[in-house]
Amino acid sequence: MTDSPPLVYSDALLRRILAHTRTIAMVGASSKSNRPSHMVMEYLQAKGYRVIPVNPAAAGQEILGETVRASLAEIAEPVDMVDVFRHSDQVGAVADEAVAIGAKVLWTQLGVRNDEAAARAEAAGLTVVMDRCPKIECDRLGVEPE
């Protein structure tokens, strides 16, 4: 990651993504209330987003009123954004799944970057945002789903 150019996303792009997103699949969601993924999920739900948790270790359980799916492929409805709370080396498989389900956006959390996975997702038509948190960007930009 140190040899990679810095990631720059315009406020207009982030605002457009966050305003037009309705359904978010959160890969790596946790039921533990002190984990960042749990806090972000709770925040996004409060803002009006539907957040579907994805975590194979917790499949079938509930997190914040939503049933946890084992994989993106188990989600039967359209997904606008896939928000990734996984290590950078695991983003490739998630990106491929996001493409397969027809997601519009692949978003990776702070500290998570995989340029190869991003290039594959972008080549398939997804918009990619890496190393950012939608909670932070929603707050900073004052954006909620339209």
Secondary structure, DSSP 8 states (H G I E B T S, - for coil): -TTS------HHHHHHHHHH--EEEEET--S-TTSHHHHHHHHHHHHT-EEEEE-GGGTTSEETTEE-BSSGGG--S--SEEEE-S-GGGHHHHHHHHHHHT-SEEEE-TT---HHHHHHHHHTT-EEE-S--HHHHHHHHT----
